Amino acid sequence: MNAKRILIGLMIILILSYFGFRGYQEYLAPVEPTPTPAAIGTQVITVNAEGRVVPLTHLGQAFELSGRISEIHVSEGDLVREGDTLLSLEKDSLQAQAAQAKAALKAARAQLEMLPDAASEEREEQAEAQVEQAQASLEAAQIQLEKTDLQSSFTGVVTAIDIEKGQVVEAGMPVIIVADTSRWQVETLDLLEEDVVNIQVGQPATVKFAAHPDSALEGRVSKIARSASSYQGNVTYTVTVDLPAPGDLSLQWGMTSFVEIDPESSTIPPLFSPTPTPEPTAAPTQMPTPTPEPEEDEESDKGDIPASYTVRRGEFVYCLGRRFDIKPADILSYNGLPPGSQLFPGQIINLPSRARPFPVTRALAPHPTTYIVQPFDTLPIIACKFGDVTPGEIARENDLSPDALLTPGQILDIP
């Protein structure tokens, strides 16, 4: 009986001790002061963007004449020097014209030499004028003959040949691309407008590559686009990052890259400046030149024109002009490009929503019809051949993806 009372007493003491300790912890124990959080400043997060590797210099070259390809003197991957002949057009007709002009000059000179001493001054002037006219005709024929050879504008590597022997080409249509692959750049695709305000030319940038996940290069921001583009529905700005010599790292045009830029990093001089590009001092040299409002009789139903368009292989400014019913000169001026500028694959072109319509017939070939795919053909190239039809329309008509690879001999329906 006494043991039972002792056990009950111990239990009561334990219970009272537990609740006493809890009360002390909650009401009597000293409480350490909670530190006042420091003021949180504005944190600038590292800017990340996806990009594409591009050569420092590249140019899509075109003939100044229309004609049929007679010779292809180079292959993709060849190193060419400035002035080397790349492609040639058939010369027979122009050689015949030059021969006729040369014979006409010889005959005109002979007539001038055979004039008698007593010939009137008027007759001598007529004979001299004929010689001058024949000389001018010969020089014009020789200039046209020289244009049948397409020569490299600079030293570089042939990266693409979009033509084959025997194929007819139009004047101004880029058919071969030469690039200086000794230096590389990265152009961002999805850098948002919220991030571009924190970036300056000269800032360091870390660039990684999908093809080389364990390697990275430290580059420099060399250019920030002055006009916006559109990527996946977002307003973006293209930022160009110059890369150092890659060393053993193998880079190819178009490789996927990932750019990291710390906005708080200080700007430093660029890695190299083979062609110094001064900062713009006047807005008109960078901002698109406003295009005149279309006249009443020039208005046309163009439908929805995209704000921007990424140039595909085989496309050129006349192609885009026909497709979107915009005068080519207005496309170039809207993008701040000089007349005669050539476009290159991957270039983002902004399209004016209101501009003068294409000045001549938009359709190069009648359609709907069918088309037999030729070697090197792509949907954009085929769309250019028909003029006013888009690659997407051809793809939908044939249940193809927009980037479908075509097979020579394949038959496509052209809407």
C-alpha positions in Angstrom: 0.0 0.0 0.0 2.8 2.4 0.9 4.7 1.5 -2.4 1.6 2.3 -4.4 1.3 5.7 -2.7 5.0 6.4 -3.3 4.6 5.6 -7.1 1.6 7.8 -7.4 3.5 10.6 -5.7 6.4 10.3 -8.1 4.1 10.5 -11.1 2.5 13.6 -9.7 5.9 15.2 -9.2 7.0 14.4 -12.7 3.8 15.8 -14.2 4.1 19.0 -12.2 7.8 19.3 -13.2 7.0 19.0 -16.9 4.3 21.7 -16.8 6.5 23.9 -14.7 9.3 23.7 -17.1 7.0 24.5 -20.1 5.6 27.5 -18.3 9.1 28.7 -17.5 10.1 28.4 -21.2 7.1 30.2 -22.4 6.7 33.0 -19.9 9.9 33.5 -17.8 12.9 32.4 -19.9 14.8 35.3 -21.4 14.1 35.8 -25.1 17.0 36.6 -27.4 16.2 39.7 -29.5 15.3 38.9 -33.1 17.9 40.6 -35.4 16.5 43.4 -37.5 16.9 42.3 -41.2 19.2 44.5 -43.1 17.7 46.6 -45.9 17.5 44.5 -49.0 18.8 46.4 -51.9 17.8 45.9 -55.5 19.4 42.7 -56.7 20.5 42.4 -60.3 20.3 38.9 -61.5 22.6 37.5 -64.1 21.1 37.8 -67.6 20.8 34.5 -69.4 20.0 34.1 -73.1 20.1 31.5 -75.9 22.1 32.4 -79.0 23.6 31.1 -82.2 27.2 31.0 -83.3 27.9 33.2 -86.4 31.1 34.1 -88.2 32.5 37.6 -87.7 32.1 38.4 -91.3 29.8 36.6 -93.8 28.3 37.6 -97.1 25.7 36.1 -99.5 27.0 36.9 -103.0 24.9 37.3 -106.1 25.3 37.8 -109.8 24.5 41.2 -111.3 23.1 39.3 -114.4 20.5 36.7 -114.9 21.7 33.6 -116.6 22.5 29.9 -116.5 25.3 28.5 -114.4 28.1 27.1 -116.5 30.8 26.4 -114.0 31.1 26.0 -110.2 34.7 26.6 -109.4 34.7 25.9 -105.6 33.1 23.5 -103.1 31.7 24.0 -99.7 34.6 24.3 -97.2 37.1 25.7 -99.7 39.3 28.6 -98.6 39.0 31.4 -101.2 41.0 34.7 -101.6 39.5 38.1 -102.4 39.0 38.2 -106.2 38.9 34.4 -106.7 36.3 33.3 -109.2 33.5 31.3 -107.5 30.9 30.7 -110.2 30.4 31.5 -113.9 27.4 32.0 -116.1 27.2 30.9 -119.7 29.0 33.4 -121.9 28.2 32.5 -125.4 25.6 35.2 -126.2 27.6 37.9 -124.4 30.8 36.8 -126.1 29.0 37.1 -129.5 27.8 40.6 -128.6 31.3 41.6 -127.6 32.7 40.2 -130.9 30.1 42.2 -132.8 30.9 45.4 -130.9 34.6 44.9 -131.6 33.9 44.4 -135.3 31.7 47.5 -135.4 34.4 49.5 -133.7 37.0 48.3 -136.3 34.7 49.2 -139.1 33.9 52.7 -137.7 37.6 53.4 -137.3 38.3 52.2 -140.9 35.6 54.5 -142.2 37.1 57.4 -140.3 40.6 56.7 -141.7 39.2 56.4 -145.3 37.7 59.8 -145.3 39.2 62.0 -148.0 41.1 65.1 -146.9 38.5 67.2 -148.5 35.7 65.7 -146.5 33.4 68.2 -144.8 33.8 68.9 -141.1 30.2 67.6 -140.5 31.1 64.3 -142.1 34.2 64.0 -140.0 32.2 64.7 -136.8 29.7 62.0 -137.8 32.5 59.4 -138.4 34.2 60.3 -135.1 30.8 60.0 -133.3 30.3 56.5 -134.8 33.8 55.5 -133.5 32.9 56.8 -130.0 29.5 55.0 -130.0 31.1 51.8 -131.2 33.8 52.1 -128.5 31.2 52.6 -125.8 29.2 49.6 -127.1 32.3 47.4 -126.9 33.1 48.6 -123.3 29.6 47.9 -122.2 29.7 44.4 -123.8 33.0 43.7 -122.0 31.6 44.9 -118.7 28.6 42.6 -119.1 31.0 39.7 -120.0 33.0 40.3 -116.9 29.9 40.1 -114.8 29.4 36.5 -115.8 32.1 35.6 -113.3 31.2 35.9 -109.6 34.3 36.7 -107.6 34.8 36.5 -103.9 34.5 39.9 -102.1 37.0 38.9 -99.3 39.1 36.1 -98.1 37.1 33.4 -96.3 35.6 29.9 -96.4 32.8 28.9 -98.7 30.0 27.8 -96.3 27.1 27.3 -98.7 26.4 26.9 -102.4 22.7 27.2 -103.2 22.9 26.5 -106.9 24.0 23.7 -109.2 25.4 23.6 -112.7 22.9 24.3 -115.4 20.4 26.1 -113.1 19.1 29.5 -114.1 19.6 32.3 -111.6 18.1 35.7 -111.2 20.2 38.9 -110.9 20.5 39.8 -107.2 19.7 36.3 -105.9 22.3 35.2 -103.4 23.7 31.8 -104.6 26.9 31.4 -102.5 28.0 32.4 -99.0 31.6 33.2 -98.0 32.4 33.6 -94.3 35.5 34.6 -92.3 35.6 31.7 -89.8 38.8 32.8 -88.2 36.7 34.7 -85.6 33.3 33.9 -84.2 30.5 35.8 -82.6 27.3 34.8 -80.8 24.0 36.6 -81.5 21.3 36.2 -78.9 17.8 35.1 -79.8 15.6 35.5 -76.7 17.2 38.3 -74.6 14.2 40.2 -73.3 13.6 43.9 -73.2 13.6 43.8 -69.4 17.2 42.5 -69.5 18.7 44.6 -72.3 18.5 47.8 -70.2 21.1 46.3 -67.8 23.6 45.4 -70.5 26.4 47.7 -71.9 28.9 47.3 -74.8 32.2 46.0 -73.4 30.8 43.9 -70.6 32.2 40.4 -70.2 30.0 37.4 -71.1 30.4 33.7 -70.4 29.4 31.6 -73.4 28.7 27.9 -73.3 27.8 25.6 -76.2 25.3 22.7 -76.5 27.9 20.8 -78.6 30.6 21.3 -75.9 28.8 21.2 -72.5 32.1 21.0 -70.5 33.7 24.1 -72.2 33.1 27.8 -72.1 34.6 30.9 -73.6 34.8 34.4 -72.1 33.6 36.9 -74.6 32.7 40.6 -74.7 29.5 42.4 -75.6 30.2 44.2 -78.9 26.8 45.3 -80.1 23.3 45.8 -78.9 20.5 46.0 -81.4 18.8 49.4 -81.6 15.5 48.0 -82.8 13.4 45.2 -81.3 12.7 41.8 -82.7 10.1 39.2 -81.8 10.9 35.7 -80.6 8.2 33.2 -79.5 5.8 36.1 -78.9 8.2 38.1 -76.7 9.9 41.5 -77.4 13.6 40.8 -77.7 16.8 42.5 -78.6 19.8 40.9 -80.3 23.0 41.3 -78.4 26.3 40.4 -80.2 29.1 38.8 -78.2 32.6 38.7 -79.7 34.5 35.4 -78.9 38.2 34.9 -78.5 40.1 32.4 -80.6 38.4 29.0 -79.8 41.7 27.1 -79.8 40.9 23.4 -79.9 37.2 24.0 -79.5 35.4 23.2 -82.8 32.7 25.8 -83.6 30.3 25.7 -86.6 27.9 28.4 -87.9 24.5 28.1 -86.2 25.6 26.1 -83.1 23.4 26.6 -80.1 25.0 28.7 -77.4 24.1 30.0 -73.9 25.1 33.4 -72.9 25.5 34.6 -69.3 26.1 38.3 -68.6 26.6 39.9 -65.2 25.0 43.4 -65.4 27.2 44.5 -62.4 30.4 43.6 -64.2 32.5 46.6 -65.4 32.9 47.2 -69.0 36.4 46.6 -70.5 37.9 47.0 -73.9 36.8 44.5 -76.6 38.9 41.4 -77.3 39.7 42.6 -80.8 38.6 45.3 -83.1 39.5 44.5 -86.7 36.9 46.9 -87.9 36.2 49.6 -85.3 32.5 50.4 -85.1 32.0 53.8 -83.4 29.0 54.3 -81.2 26.2 56.0 -83.1 26.0 59.7 -82.5 22.9 60.5 -84.4 19.6 58.6 -84.1 18.7 58.7 -87.9 21.7 56.5 -88.7 20.4 53.7 -86.4 16.6 54.1 -86.3 14.6 52.9 -89.3 13.8 55.5 -91.8 10.1 56.2 -91.8 8.4 55.0 -95.0 5.9 57.3 -96.8 2.2 56.5 -96.4 0.9 54.6 -99.4 -1.1 56.5 -102.0 -4.8 55.9 -102.3 -4.3 54.0 -105.6 -1.4 52.0 -104.2 -3.2 50.4 -101.2 -3.7 46.7 -101.3 -5.0 44.0 -99.0 -1.8 42.6 -97.7 -3.4 40.6 -94.9 -1.4 40.2 -91.6 2.2 41.0 -92.0 4.5 39.7 -89.2 6.4 42.3 -87.3 9.7 40.5 -88.1 10.9 37.6 -90.2 14.0 35.3 -89.9 15.6 34.9 -93.3 16.0 31.4 -94.5 18.5 29.9 -96.9 17.7 30.9 -100.5 15.7 34.0 -99.6 16.5 37.6 -100.6 14.9 41.0 -100.3 13.0 40.8 -103.6 11.6 37.4 -102.4 10.3 38.9 -99.2 9.0 41.9 -101.1 6.9 39.8 -103.4 5.7 37.5 -100.6 4.5 40.2 -98.2 3.6 42.8 -100.9 6.1 45.4 -99.7 8.4 47.4 -101.9 12.0 45.9 -101.3 13.5 49.4 -100.9 11.1 50.0 -98.0 12.2 46.8 -96.3 15.8 47.8 -96.5 15.2 51.3 -95.3 13.0 50.2 -92.5 15.9 48.0 -91.2 18.5 50.8 -91.7 20.2 48.8 -94.6 21.6 50.6 -97.7 20.2 49.9 -101.1 21.4 46.6 -102.7 22.2 45.0 -99.3 22.2 41.2 -99.3 20.4 39.2 -96.6 21.9 36.1 -95.0 20.3 33.0 -93.3 19.3 33.7 -89.7 19.2 37.4 -90.2 16.1 38.9 -88.5 14.3 41.5 -90.7 11.7 43.8 -89.3 8.7 44.3 -91.7 6.8 47.6 -91.9 3.1 47.1 -91.4 2.3 50.0 -93.8 4.5 50.5 -96.8 4.3 50.8 -100.6 3.2 47.6 -102.3 5.5 45.5 -104.5 5.9 47.5 -107.7 5.5 44.7 -110.3 3.7 41.4 -110.6 4.1 39.5 -107.4 3.7 36.0 -108.9 6.8 34.7 -110.7 5.0 31.6 -111.8 1.3 30.7 -112.1 -0.3 28.6 -109.4 -2.1 26.5 -108.1 0.0 23.9 -109.8 2.4 21.1 -108.9 6.2 21.4 -108.6 8.9 18.8 -108.8 11.6 19.3 -106.1 15.1 20.0 -107.4 18.4 19.3 -105.7 19.1 21.9 -102.8 15.4 23.0 -102.8 13.8 24.0 -99.6 10.3 25.3 -98.9 11.5 28.9 -98.7 13.4 28.6 -102.0 10.4 27.1 -103.7 8.2 29.9 -102.3 10.6 32.4 -103.8 10.2 30.8 -107.2 6.5 31.3 -107.1 6.7 34.8 -105.5 3.5 35.5 -103.6 3.1 32.2 -101.8 4.6 31.6 -98.3 6.6 28.5 -97.2 4.0 27.8 -94.6 1.2 27.7 -97.1 3.1 25.2 -99.2 3.9 23.1 -96.1 0.2 23.1 -95.0 -1.0 22.2 -98.5 1.3 19.1 -98.5 0.9 18.2 -94.8 4.6 18.9 -94.1 6.4 20.6 -91.2 7.8 24.1 -92.0 11.4 22.7 -91.7 10.7 19.5 -93.7 13.6 18.1 -95.7 12.7 17.7 -99.3 13.8 14.9 -101.7 14.7 15.6 -105.3 11.9 14.3 -107.5 9.3 14.9 -104.8 6.0 16.4 -106.1 4.5 19.3 -104.2 1.1 20.9 -104.6 1.5 24.7 -104.8 -1.7 26.5 -103.5 
